Amino acid sequence: MIRTVTLEECLNYCVDNLTCVGVDVDYTLSPIQCWPHTNSGDYVDNHILDQLGTTSYQLLTRCKSTGW
């Protein structure tokens, strides 16, 4: 779990972390809580749990760097 102030910080954390495949954001707390996922199996339909005040975001693609 990572405490962040904004949704953008949470999403950027996931984009910047190469093992991250998505995040759950808990809006019921202040600051919001960001729960990163590193297993794409967490997003299979029967594994997604609805929780009041929480939204799941899945990273669909990741650009591969070929160097500079």
Secondary structure as UniProt FT lines:
FT   STRAND          2..3
FT   HELIX           7..16
FT   TURN            18..19
FT   STRAND          22..26
FT   TURN            27..28
FT   STRAND          33..37
FT   HELIX           40..43
FT   HELIX           45..47
FT   TURN            52..53
FT   STRAND          54..58
//
